[in-house]
Amino acid sequence: MAKVKFYLAAPKQTISSIYARISYGAFTIIDGKKTYIPLKYYLSESIKPDYWNDKKCRAKETKDFPTYPEFNRRLDTIDSEVKKVLYKFQNDEITPTIDEFIQRLDAIIKPNIIQSIVETKQLTEKEKIQQMTLFEFFDYYLKTATIKHATFKSYNTTKNSLELYRDERNSKLSFQNIDIDFYTDYIDFLQKKKLSKNTIGQRIKITKTILRAAHDRDIEVCNDYTKKSFKKISESSDAIYLNEKELTQLYETKDMPAYLERTRDLFLVGCFTGLRLSDYSRLTKTNIIDGKIEITTQKTGQHVVIPIHNIVREIVEKYNFQFPKAPTGQVFNRFLKEMAKAAKINDIVTTEITKGGMRVIQSVEKNKLVCSHTARRSFATNAFLAGVPSISIMKITGHKTESAFMKYIKMSAKDNAIKMQSHPFFNKLIIAK
């Protein structure tokens, strides 16, 4: 027997649409267990949450909402129509897909006049935005928001991921049904795609950004995304850094092919300035002012001033005060691994990462983990180990809090012990009386 109950889609907003939760026996098998899947069917009706009775799943019988009898009769009619549609499928011995069920309900429940009004009415720009579907708004946001190229790619990947989820789960994704149930199922979906925990967290973060942007434009959005449980998941990164000995070893390596030598020199500029690839790859002679490097960072728009390290000075002079140019990101990262291997940076590093919900532990040569961001992390870690105050390093890296900075730097247990060894606590002379 089918069960139909009505709920508010956005109970904390001024006006909320209503959805029918239809339990009709559909199920899936997860880990050998049968899990029933109710259908959420969103109605054209909306109501102020103050006039809604959560226990009865109907409008309150109050004089403040004088049309409650008609409103509730409409819900009763929908309840009856839903069951008629389901009985028709059963009599025809058809097991409908979710989309087939929704299409049949739309044809019977939602009046055709609504569609004709939408099509003939001259809409304002704001009204057009408010009537966008989730993926239409996603495209609109990507076209109108100020997003850096690398960030744009992350947003587009997230959009593609949501579309794949919609298709594989046979789900009709909308602003109103991206709720806690979606959140849990979407994470499960991404884990089965063998994505890392941090990659999944990034997709959740972007999804929340889209929902917040839609809400800001008065689009009716399920507010579950604001709950603490709808959170960006993450784990500590096992990203590496190169210590001063390894950087010296890299700098002194001879007989590299010309393309690896240029890669090495550019990478070392990053290791001794703390700049991102997007910044240190576009340095020119004009950025050298009074013996310092000055640049406005591309990602944050922050103006930074960095003393020139002796190795950076030698590289600048080597190229006649013009920094070598970097190839594209993927090519550059491939060259960096070749460069590190040529410099015999081959200590074995053990990494741990969560993929597909499983903890994966592997041991690899350090040269295989070197990437463009290793330069910036090496700068921050080595400067900290050398005793440069955190606040001074943060002025360059752009970290807002010391706690975030301390998570960013990567000290080995040995490096930490060496740093502590120079502390007065370990060098006090205690004289017994």
TORKOL-4160 file (C-alpha; in steps of 0.2 Angstrom, whole numbers, padded with zeros to 4 digits, m for minus):
433
<pt num="1" X="0000" Y="0000" Z="0000"/>
<pt num="2" X="0007" Y="0017" Z="m0005"/>
<pt num="3" X="0009" Y="0030" Z="0008"/>
<pt num="4" X="0009" Y="0049" Z="0005"/>
<pt num="5" X="0014" Y="0062" Z="0017"/>
<pt num="6" X="0017" Y="0081" Z="0014"/>
<pt num="7" X="0031" Y="0091" Z="0021"/>
<pt num="8" X="0038" Y="0108" Z="0020"/>
<pt num="9" X="0054" Y="0110" Z="0009"/>
<pt num="10" X="0060" Y="0125" Z="0017"/>
<pt num="11" X="0052" Y="0127" Z="0035"/>
<pt num="12" X="0064" Y="0141" Z="0040"/>
<pt num="13" X="0060" Y="0153" Z="0026"/>
<pt num="14" X="0046" Y="0165" Z="0025"/>
<pt num="15" X="0036" Y="0155" Z="0012"/>
<pt num="16" X="0040" Y="0136" Z="0009"/>
<pt num="17" X="0035" Y="0125" Z="m0005"/>
<pt num="18" X="0028" Y="0108" Z="m0001"/>
<pt num="19" X="0033" Y="0090" Z="m0006"/>
<pt num="20" X="0025" Y="0074" Z="m0005"/>
<pt num="21" X="0035" Y="0059" Z="0002"/>
<pt num="22" X="0028" Y="0044" Z="m0007"/>
<pt num="23" X="0033" Y="0027" Z="m0001"/>
<pt num="24" X="0028" Y="0014" Z="m0014"/>
<pt num="25" X="0039" Y="m0001" Z="m0011"/>
<pt num="26" X="0054" Y="0005" Z="m0022"/>
<pt num="27" X="0070" Y="m0002" Z="m0015"/>
<pt num="28" X="0089" Y="m0005" Z="m0018"/>
<pt num="29" X="0101" Y="m0017" Z="m0011"/>
<pt num="30" X="0115" Y="m0010" Z="m0001"/>
<pt num="31" X="0128" Y="m0022" Z="0007"/>
<pt num="32" X="0116" Y="m0036" Z="0004"/>
<pt num="33" X="0102" Y="m0027" Z="0014"/>
<pt num="34" X="0085" Y="m0020" Z="0006"/>
<pt num="35" X="0084" Y="m0001" Z="0008"/>
<pt num="36" X="0068" Y="0007" Z="0003"/>
<pt num="37" X="0068" Y="0023" Z="m0007"/>
<pt num="38" X="0054" Y="0035" Z="m0005"/>
<pt num="39" X="0050" Y="0047" Z="m0019"/>
<pt num="40" X="0050" Y="0066" Z="m0015"/>
<pt num="41" X="0038" Y="0075" Z="m0027"/>
<pt num="42" X="0038" Y="0094" Z="m0026"/>
<pt num="43" X="0021" Y="0102" Z="m0028"/>
<pt num="44" X="0016" Y="0119" Z="m0035"/>
<pt num="45" X="0008" Y="0124" Z="m0018"/>
<pt num="46" X="0017" Y="0134" Z="m0005"/>
<pt num="47" X="0012" Y="0141" Z="0012"/>
<pt num="48" X="0019" Y="0151" Z="0026"/>
<pt num="49" X="0027" Y="0139" Z="0039"/>
<pt num="50" X="0017" Y="0147" Z="0053"/>
<pt num="51" X="0002" Y="0140" Z="0045"/>
<pt num="52" X="0008" Y="0122" Z="0044"/>
<pt num="53" X="0004" Y="0108" Z="0056"/>
<pt num="54" X="0019" Y="0096" Z="0056"/>
<pt num="55" X="0010" Y="0082" Z="0065"/>
<pt num="56" X="m0005" Y="0082" Z="0053"/>
<pt num="57" X="0005" Y="0086" Z="0038"/>
<pt num="58" X="m0008" Y="0099" Z="0033"/>
<pt num="59" X="m0012" Y="0117" Z="0035"/>
<pt num="60" X="m0017" Y="0123" Z="0052"/>
<pt num="61" X="m0036" Y="0126" Z="0055"/>
<pt num="62" X="m0034" Y="0144" Z="0059"/>
<pt num="63" X="m0043" Y="0160" Z="0055"/>
<pt num="64" X="m0026" Y="0168" Z="0051"/>
<pt num="65" X="m0026" Y="0156" Z="0036"/>
<pt num="66" X="m0044" Y="0157" Z="0031"/>
<pt num="67" X="m0042" Y="0146" Z="0015"/>
<pt num="68" X="m0036" Y="0131" Z="0024"/>
<pt num="69" X="m0051" Y="0120" Z="0020"/>
<pt num="70" X="m0048" Y="0123" Z="0001"/>
<pt num="71" X="m0029" Y="0120" Z="0004"/>
<pt num="72" X="m0031" Y="0104" Z="0013"/>
<pt num="73" X="m0044" Y="0098" Z="0001"/>
<pt num="74" X="m0031" Y="0101" Z="m0013"/>
<pt num="75" X="m0018" Y="0090" Z="m0003"/>
<pt num="76" X="m0031" Y="0076" Z="m0001"/>
<pt num="77" X="m0035" Y="0077" Z="m0019"/>
<pt num="78" X="m0016" Y="0075" Z="m0023"/>
<pt num="79" X="m0015" Y="0061" Z="m0011"/>
<pt num="80" X="m0029" Y="0052" Z="m0020"/>
<pt num="81" X="m0021" Y="0056" Z="m0037"/>
<pt num="82" X="m0004" Y="0049" Z="m0032"/>
<pt num="83" X="m0012" Y="0032" Z="m0027"/>
<pt num="84" X="m0022" Y="0031" Z="m0043"/>
<pt num="85" X="m0007" Y="0033" Z="m0053"/>
<pt num="86" X="0002" Y="0020" Z="m0044"/>
<pt num="87" X="m0012" Y="0008" Z="m0045"/>
<pt num="88" X="m0013" Y="0011" Z="m0063"/>
<pt num="89" X="0005" Y="0006" Z="m0065"/>
<pt num="90" X="0002" Y="m0010" Z="m0054"/>
<pt num="91" X="m0013" Y="m0015" Z="m0064"/>
<pt num="92" X="m0003" Y="m0013" Z="m0080"/>
<pt num="93" X="0011" Y="m0023" Z="m0072"/>
<pt num="94" X="0024" Y="m0009" Z="m0075"/>
<pt num="95" X="0038" Y="m0005" Z="m0063"/>
<pt num="96" X="0040" Y="0014" Z="m0066"/>
<pt num="97" X="0057" Y="0023" Z="m0065"/>
<pt num="98" X="0057" Y="0038" Z="m0054"/>
<pt num="99" X="0056" Y="0050" Z="m0070"/>
<pt num="100" X="0041" Y="0040" Z="m0077"/>
<pt num="101" X="0032" Y="0041" Z="m0060"/>
<pt num="102" X="0036" Y="0060" Z="m0059"/>
<pt num="103" X="0030" Y="0063" Z="m0077"/>
<pt num="104" X="0014" Y="0054" Z="m0075"/>
<pt num="105" X="0011" Y="0064" Z="m0059"/>
<pt num="106" X="0015" Y="0081" Z="m0067"/>
<pt num="107" X="0003" Y="0077" Z="m0081"/>
<pt num="108" X="m0012" Y="0074" Z="m0069"/>
<pt num="109" X="m0008" Y="0085" Z="m0054"/>
<pt num="110" X="0000" Y="0101" Z="m0060"/>
<pt num="111" X="m0012" Y="0112" Z="m0070"/>
<pt num="112" X="m0007" Y="0116" Z="m0087"/>
<pt num="113" X="m0012" Y="0134" Z="m0085"/>
<pt num="114" X="0004" Y="0137" Z="m0074"/>
<pt num="115" X="0015" Y="0132" Z="m0089"/>
<pt num="116" X="0005" Y="0144" Z="m0101"/>
<pt num="117" X="0007" Y="0158" Z="m0089"/>
<pt num="118" X="0026" Y="0156" Z="m0087"/>
<pt num="119" X="0028" Y="0155" Z="m0106"/>
<pt num="120" X="0017" Y="0171" Z="m0110"/>
<pt num="121" X="0022" Y="0182" Z="m0096"/>
<pt num="122" X="0036" Y="0195" Z="m0099"/>
<pt num="123" X="0048" Y="0191" Z="m0085"/>
<pt num="124" X="0061" Y="0202" Z="m0077"/>
<pt num="125" X="0079" Y="0197" Z="m0076"/>
<pt num="126" X="0076" Y="0193" Z="m0057"/>
<pt num="127" X="0061" Y="0182" Z="m0061"/>
<pt num="128" X="0070" Y="0173" Z="m0075"/>
<pt num="129" X="0084" Y="0169" Z="m0063"/>
<pt num="130" X="0072" Y="0163" Z="m0049"/>
<pt num="131" X="0064" Y="0151" Z="m0062"/>
<pt num="132" X="0080" Y="0143" Z="m0066"/>
<pt num="133" X="0083" Y="0124" Z="m0063"/>
<pt num="134" X="0098" Y="0119" Z="m0053"/>
<pt num="135" X="0109" Y="0116" Z="m0068"/>
<pt num="136" X="0103" Y="0131" Z="m0077"/>
<pt num="137" X="0108" Y="0142" Z="m0062"/>
<pt num="138" X="0125" Y="0133" Z="m0061"/>
<pt num="139" X="0129" Y="0138" Z="m0079"/>
<pt num="140" X="0123" Y="0156" Z="m0075"/>
<pt num="141" X="0134" Y="0157" Z="m0060"/>
<pt num="142" X="0149" Y="0151" Z="m0070"/>
<pt num="143" X="0146" Y="0164" Z="m0083"/>
<pt num="144" X="0143" Y="0179" Z="m0072"/>
<pt num="145" X="0153" Y="0176" Z="m0056"/>
<pt num="146" X="0172" Y="0181" Z="m0055"/>
<pt num="147" X="0181" Y="0165" Z="m0054"/>
<pt num="148" X="0199" Y="0161" Z="m0058"/>
<pt num="149" X="0203" Y="0149" Z="m0072"/>
<pt num="150" X="0209" Y="0135" Z="m0060"/>
<pt num="151" X="0194" Y="0138" Z="m0049"/>
<pt num="152" X="0182" Y="0138" Z="m0064"/>
<pt num="153" X="0188" Y="0120" Z="m0068"/>
<pt num="154" X="0184" Y="0114" Z="m0051"/>
<pt num="155" X="0167" Y="0121" Z="m0052"/>
<pt num="156" X="0164" Y="0114" Z="m0069"/>
<pt num="157" X="0170" Y="0097" Z="m0063"/>
<pt num="158" X="0158" Y="0098" Z="m0048"/>
<pt num="159" X="0143" Y="0102" Z="m0060"/>
<pt num="160" X="0148" Y="0087" Z="m0071"/>
<pt num="161" X="0149" Y="0076" Z="m0055"/>
<pt num="162" X="0131" Y="0081" Z="m0050"/>
<pt num="163" X="0125" Y="0078" Z="m0067"/>
<pt num="164" X="0133" Y="0061" Z="m0067"/>
<pt num="165" X="0125" Y="0058" Z="m0050"/>
<pt num="166" X="0108" Y="0063" Z="m0056"/>
<pt num="167" X="0109" Y="0051" Z="m0071"/>
<pt num="168" X="0116" Y="0036" Z="m0062"/>
<pt num="169" X="0105" Y="0038" Z="m0047"/>
<pt num="170" X="0090" Y="0041" Z="m0059"/>
<pt num="171" X="0087" Y="0057" Z="m0048"/>
<pt num="172" X="0078" Y="0073" Z="m0052"/>
<pt num="173" X="0090" Y="0085" Z="m0044"/>
<pt num="174" X="0083" Y="0102" Z="m0039"/>
<pt num="175" X="0086" Y="0116" Z="m0027"/>
<pt num="176" X="0073" Y="0109" Z="m0015"/>
<pt num="177" X="0079" Y="0091" Z="m0014"/>
<pt num="178" X="0097" Y="0094" Z="m0010"/>
<pt num="179" X="0095" Y="0090" Z="0008"/>
<pt num="180" X="0104" Y="0079" Z="0021"/>
<pt num="181" X="0098" Y="0063" Z="0012"/>
<pt num="182" X="0106" Y="0069" Z="m0004"/>
<pt num="183" X="0122" Y="0074" Z="0005"/>
<pt num="184" X="0124" Y="0057" Z="0013"/>
<pt num="185" X="0120" Y="0048" Z="m0004"/>
<pt num="186" X="0131" Y="0060" Z="m0014"/>
<pt num="187" X="0146" Y="0056" Z="m0003"/>
<pt num="188" X="0143" Y="0038" Z="m0004"/>
<pt num="189" X="0142" Y="0040" Z="m0023"/>
<pt num="190" X="0158" Y="0049" Z="m0024"/>
<pt num="191" X="0167" Y="0037" Z="m0013"/>
<pt num="192" X="0162" Y="0023" Z="m0025"/>
<pt num="193" X="0171" Y="0033" Z="m0038"/>
<pt num="194" X="0187" Y="0030" Z="m0028"/>
<pt num="195" X="0189" Y="0049" Z="m0025"/>
<pt num="196" X="0199" Y="0055" Z="m0011"/>
<pt num="197" X="0192" Y="0063" Z="0005"/>
<pt num="198" X="0198" Y="0080" Z="0001"/>
<pt num="199" X="0192" Y="0079" Z="m0017"/>
<pt num="200" X="0175" Y="0075" Z="m0011"/>
<pt num="201" X="0175" Y="0089" Z="0002"/>
<pt num="202" X="0179" Y="0101" Z="m0012"/>
<pt num="203" X="0164" Y="0096" Z="m0022"/>
<pt num="204" X="0153" Y="0098" Z="m0006"/>
<pt num="205" X="0160" Y="0115" Z="m0003"/>
<pt num="206" X="0157" Y="0121" Z="m0021"/>
<pt num="207" X="0139" Y="0114" Z="m0020"/>
<pt num="208" X="0136" Y="0124" Z="m0004"/>
<pt num="209" X="0142" Y="0139" Z="m0013"/>
<pt num="210" X="0130" Y="0137" Z="m0027"/>
<pt num="211" X="0116" Y="0134" Z="m0015"/>
<pt num="212" X="0120" Y="0150" Z="m0005"/>
<pt num="213" X="0122" Y="0160" Z="m0021"/>
<pt num="214" X="0104" Y="0154" Z="m0027"/>
<pt num="215" X="0097" Y="0158" Z="m0010"/>
<pt num="216" X="0105" Y="0176" Z="m0011"/>
<pt num="217" X="0095" Y="0178" Z="m0027"/>
<pt num="218" X="0078" Y="0173" Z="m0018"/>
<pt num="219" X="0078" Y="0156" Z="m0026"/>
<pt num="220" X="0069" Y="0144" Z="m0015"/>
<pt num="221" X="0082" Y="0132" Z="m0008"/>
<pt num="222" X="0081" Y="0118" Z="0004"/>
<pt num="223" X="0091" Y="0125" Z="0019"/>
<pt num="224" X="0099" Y="0109" Z="0025"/>
<pt num="225" X="0115" Y="0115" Z="0017"/>
<pt num="226" X="0117" Y="0127" Z="0031"/>
<pt num="227" X="0117" Y="0113" Z="0044"/>
<pt num="228" X="0133" Y="0108" Z="0053"/>
<pt num="229" X="0130" Y="0090" Z="0047"/>
<pt num="230" X="0131" Y="0096" Z="0029"/>
<pt num="231" X="0149" Y="0099" Z="0030"/>
<pt num="232" X="0165" Y="0099" Z="0019"/>
<pt num="233" X="0174" Y="0083" Z="0024"/>
<pt num="234" X="0193" Y="0084" Z="0024"/>
<pt num="235" X="0209" Y="0075" Z="0030"/>
<pt num="236" X="0226" Y="0081" Z="0034"/>
<pt num="237" X="0237" Y="0081" Z="0018"/>
<pt num="238" X="0252" Y="0071" Z="0016"/>
<pt num="239" X="0260" Y="0083" Z="0004"/>
<pt num="240" X="0279" Y="0084" Z="0005"/>
<pt num="241" X="0292" Y="0097" Z="0006"/>
<pt num="242" X="0310" Y="0098" Z="0001"/>
<pt num="243" X="0322" Y="0102" Z="0015"/>
<pt num="244" X="0337" Y="0113" Z="0014"/>
<pt num="245" X="0349" Y="0099" Z="0010"/>
<pt num="246" X="0338" Y="0093" Z="m0004"/>
<pt num="247" X="0336" Y="0110" Z="m0011"/>
<pt num="248" X="0355" Y="0112" Z="m0011"/>
<pt num="249" X="0357" Y="0095" Z="m0019"/>
<pt num="250" X="0344" Y="0100" Z="m0032"/>
<pt num="251" X="0353" Y="0117" Z="m0036"/>
<pt num="252" X="0370" Y="0108" Z="m0037"/>
<pt num="253" X="0365" Y="0094" Z="m0049"/>
<pt num="254" X="0374" Y="0096" Z="m0065"/>
<pt num="255" X="0372" Y="0089" Z="m0083"/>
<pt num="256" X="0353" Y="0091" Z="m0083"/>
<pt num="257" X="0344" Y="0093" Z="m0100"/>
<pt num="258" X="0341" Y="0111" Z="m0104"/>
<pt num="259" X="0322" Y="0109" Z="m0101"/>
<pt num="260" X="0325" Y="0101" Z="m0084"/>
<pt num="261" X="0337" Y="0115" Z="m0079"/>
<pt num="262" X="0325" Y="0128" Z="m0083"/>
<pt num="263" X="0312" Y="0119" Z="m0074"/>
<pt num="264" X="0324" Y="0117" Z="m0059"/>
<pt num="265" X="0328" Y="0135" Z="m0059"/>
<pt num="266" X="0310" Y="0141" Z="m0059"/>
<pt num="267" X="0305" Y="0129" Z="m0046"/>
<pt num="268" X="0319" Y="0135" Z="m0034"/>
<pt num="269" X="0313" Y="0153" Z="m0036"/>
<pt num="270" X="0296" Y="0146" Z="m0029"/>
<pt num="271" X="0305" Y="0137" Z="m0015"/>
<pt num="272" X="0314" Y="0153" Z="m0009"/>
<pt num="273" X="0300" Y="0166" Z="m0012"/>
<pt num="274" X="0284" Y="0156" Z="m0006"/>
<pt num="275" X="0274" Y="0162" Z="m0021"/>
<pt num="276" X="0262" Y="0151" Z="m0030"/>
<pt num="277" X="0266" Y="0145" Z="m0048"/>
<pt num="278" X="0253" Y="0157" Z="m0055"/>
<pt num="279" X="0264" Y="0171" Z="m0047"/>
<pt num="280" X="0282" Y="0165" Z="m0048"/>
<pt num="281" X="0280" Y="0160" Z="m0067"/>
<pt num="282" X="0276" Y="0178" Z="m0072"/>
<pt num="283" X="0289" Y="0187" Z="m0063"/>
<pt num="284" X="0299" Y="0199" Z="m0073"/>
<pt num="285" X="0313" Y="0212" Z="m0070"/>
<pt num="286" X="0300" Y="0225" Z="m0065"/>
<pt num="287" X="0296" Y="0215" Z="m0050"/>
<pt num="288" X="0313" Y="0217" Z="m0043"/>
<pt num="289" X="0313" Y="0233" Z="m0033"/>
<pt num="290" X="0327" Y="0239" Z="m0021"/>
<pt num="291" X="0334" Y="0221" Z="m0020"/>
<pt num="292" X="0317" Y="0214" Z="m0016"/>
<pt num="293" X="0303" Y="0205" Z="m0026"/>
<pt num="294" X="0286" Y="0214" Z="m0026"/>
<pt num="295" X="0271" Y="0207" Z="m0033"/>
<pt num="296" X="0252" Y="0207" Z="m0031"/>
<pt num="297" X="0246" Y="0189" Z="m0030"/>
<pt num="298" X="0234" Y="0183" Z="m0043"/>
<pt num="299" X="0223" Y="0172" Z="m0032"/>
<pt num="300" X="0221" Y="0184" Z="m0017"/>
<pt num="301" X="0226" Y="0201" Z="m0024"/>
<pt num="302" X="0238" Y="0203" Z="m0009"/>
<pt num="303" X="0253" Y="0214" Z="m0012"/>
<pt num="304" X="0268" Y="0205" Z="m0005"/>
<pt num="305" X="0286" Y="0210" Z="m0003"/>
<pt num="306" X="0300" Y="0196" Z="m0002"/>
<pt num="307" X="0318" Y="0198" Z="0001"/>
<pt num="308" X="0329" Y="0190" Z="m0013"/>
<pt num="309" X="0337" Y="0174" Z="m0007"/>
<pt num="310" X="0355" Y="0172" Z="m0013"/>
<pt num="311" X="0350" Y="0157" Z="m0024"/>
<pt num="312" X="0336" Y="0167" Z="m0032"/>
<pt num="313" X="0348" Y="0181" Z="m0035"/>
<pt num="314" X="0360" Y="0169" Z="m0044"/>
<pt num="315" X="0346" Y="0162" Z="m0055"/>
<pt num="316" X="0340" Y="0180" Z="m0059"/>
<pt num="317" X="0358" Y="0185" Z="m0064"/>
<pt num="318" X="0360" Y="0169" Z="m0074"/>
<pt num="319" X="0345" Y="0173" Z="m0085"/>
<pt num="320" X="0350" Y="0192" Z="m0086"/>
<pt num="321" X="0336" Y="0197" Z="m0074"/>
<pt num="322" X="0322" Y="0188" Z="m0083"/>
<pt num="323" X="0314" Y="0173" Z="m0075"/>
<pt num="324" X="0313" Y="0157" Z="m0085"/>
<pt num="325" X="0295" Y="0154" Z="m0091"/>
<pt num="326" X="0285" Y="0139" Z="m0085"/>
<pt num="327" X="0276" Y="0126" Z="m0096"/>
<pt num="328" X="0258" Y="0122" Z="m0093"/>
<pt num="329" X="0253" Y="0115" Z="m0076"/>
<pt num="330" X="0253" Y="0096" Z="m0081"/>
<pt num="331" X="0268" Y="0097" Z="m0091"/>
<pt num="332" X="0277" Y="0107" Z="m0078"/>
<pt num="333" X="0273" Y="0094" Z="m0064"/>
<pt num="334" X="0279" Y="0080" Z="m0075"/>
<pt num="335" X="0295" Y="0089" Z="m0078"/>
<pt num="336" X="0297" Y="0092" Z="m0059"/>
<pt num="337" X="0296" Y="0074" Z="m0056"/>
<pt num="338" X="0310" Y="0071" Z="m0069"/>
<pt num="339" X="0320" Y="0085" Z="m0062"/>
<pt num="340" X="0319" Y="0077" Z="m0044"/>
<pt num="341" X="0323" Y="0060" Z="m0050"/>
<pt num="342" X="0339" Y="0067" Z="m0059"/>
<pt num="343" X="0344" Y="0076" Z="m0043"/>
<pt num="344" X="0343" Y="0059" Z="m0034"/>
<pt num="345" X="0329" Y="0065" Z="m0022"/>
<pt num="346" X="0324" Y="0047" Z="m0019"/>
<pt num="347" X="0321" Y="0044" Z="m0001"/>
<pt num="348" X="0306" Y="0033" Z="0002"/>
<pt num="349" X="0290" Y="0042" Z="0009"/>
<pt num="350" X="0275" Y="0033" Z="0016"/>
<pt num="351" X="0258" Y="0042" Z="0012"/>
<pt num="352" X="0241" Y="0039" Z="0019"/>
<pt num="353" X="0225" Y="0044" Z="0010"/>
<pt num="354" X="0207" Y="0040" Z="0011"/>
<pt num="355" X="0200" Y="0034" Z="m0006"/>
<pt num="356" X="0183" Y="0026" Z="m0009"/>
<pt num="357" X="0181" Y="0027" Z="0010"/>
<pt num="358" X="0196" Y="0016" Z="0013"/>
<pt num="359" X="0213" Y="0021" Z="0020"/>
<pt num="360" X="0226" Y="0018" Z="0007"/>
<pt num="361" X="0244" Y="0017" Z="0013"/>
<pt num="362" X="0258" Y="0017" Z="0000"/>
<pt num="363" X="0277" Y="0020" Z="0000"/>
<pt num="364" X="0285" Y="0029" Z="m0015"/>
<pt num="365" X="0301" Y="0038" Z="m0019"/>
<pt num="366" X="0300" Y="0056" Z="m0014"/>
<pt num="367" X="0303" Y="0062" Z="m0032"/>
<pt num="368" X="0287" Y="0055" Z="m0038"/>
<pt num="369" X="0277" Y="0067" Z="m0026"/>
<pt num="370" X="0285" Y="0083" Z="m0031"/>
<pt num="371" X="0273" Y="0095" Z="m0039"/>
<pt num="372" X="0272" Y="0114" Z="m0042"/>
<pt num="373" X="0265" Y="0117" Z="m0025"/>
<pt num="374" X="0279" Y="0108" Z="m0016"/>
<pt num="375" X="0289" Y="0124" Z="m0019"/>
<pt num="376" X="0278" Y="0135" Z="m0008"/>
<pt num="377" X="0276" Y="0122" Z="0005"/>
<pt num="378" X="0295" Y="0120" Z="0006"/>
<pt num="379" X="0297" Y="0139" Z="0008"/>
<pt num="380" X="0285" Y="0140" Z="0022"/>
<pt num="381" X="0292" Y="0124" Z="0031"/>
<pt num="382" X="0310" Y="0128" Z="0029"/>
<pt num="383" X="0308" Y="0146" Z="0034"/>
<pt num="384" X="0299" Y="0141" Z="0050"/>
<pt num="385" X="0312" Y="0128" Z="0054"/>
<pt num="386" X="0326" Y="0141" Z="0052"/>
<pt num="387" X="0317" Y="0152" Z="0065"/>
<pt num="388" X="0308" Y="0165" Z="0055"/>
<pt num="389" X="0293" Y="0171" Z="0065"/>
<pt num="390" X="0277" Y="0163" Z="0059"/>
<pt num="391" X="0269" Y="0180" Z="0057"/>
<pt num="392" X="0282" Y="0185" Z="0045"/>
<pt num="393" X="0280" Y="0170" Z="0034"/>
<pt num="394" X="0261" Y="0172" Z="0034"/>
<pt num="395" X="0263" Y="0189" Z="0027"/>
<pt num="396" X="0270" Y="0181" Z="0012"/>
<pt num="397" X="0260" Y="0165" Z="0011"/>
<pt num="398" X="0244" Y="0174" Z="0015"/>
<pt num="399" X="0238" Y="0162" Z="0029"/>
<pt num="400" X="0225" Y="0172" Z="0040"/>
<pt num="401" X="0228" Y="0162" Z="0056"/>
<pt num="402" X="0243" Y="0153" Z="0064"/>
<pt num="403" X="0233" Y="0137" Z="0066"/>
<pt num="404" X="0230" Y="0136" Z="0048"/>
<pt num="405" X="0248" Y="0140" Z="0044"/>
<pt num="406" X="0254" Y="0126" Z="0056"/>
<pt num="407" X="0243" Y="0113" Z="0047"/>
<pt num="408" X="0250" Y="0119" Z="0031"/>
<pt num="409" X="0269" Y="0117" Z="0035"/>
<pt num="410" X="0276" Y="0099" Z="0034"/>
<pt num="411" X="0289" Y="0095" Z="0047"/>
<pt num="412" X="0296" Y="0077" Z="0049"/>
<pt num="413" X="0298" Y="0071" Z="0067"/>
<pt num="414" X="0317" Y="0072" Z="0064"/>
<pt num="415" X="0316" Y="0090" Z="0058"/>
<pt num="416" X="0305" Y="0094" Z="0073"/>
<pt num="417" X="0317" Y="0087" Z="0085"/>
<pt num="418" X="0332" Y="0096" Z="0078"/>
<pt num="419" X="0322" Y="0113" Z="0079"/>
<pt num="420" X="0318" Y="0109" Z="0097"/>
<pt num="421" X="0336" Y="0104" Z="0101"/>
<pt num="422" X="0341" Y="0122" Z="0099"/>
<pt num="423" X="0328" Y="0128" Z="0112"/>
<pt num="424" X="0334" Y="0134" Z="0129"/>
<pt num="425" X="0323" Y="0121" Z="0137"/>
<pt num="426" X="0335" Y="0108" Z="0131"/>
<pt num="427" X="0351" Y="0117" Z="0134"/>
<pt num="428" X="0348" Y="0122" Z="0152"/>
<pt num="429" X="0363" Y="0118" Z="0164"/>
<pt num="430" X="0355" Y="0111" Z="0180"/>
<pt num="431" X="0367" Y="0111" Z="0195"/>
<pt num="432" X="0363" Y="0099" Z="0209"/>
<pt num="433" X="0364" Y="0106" Z="0226"/>
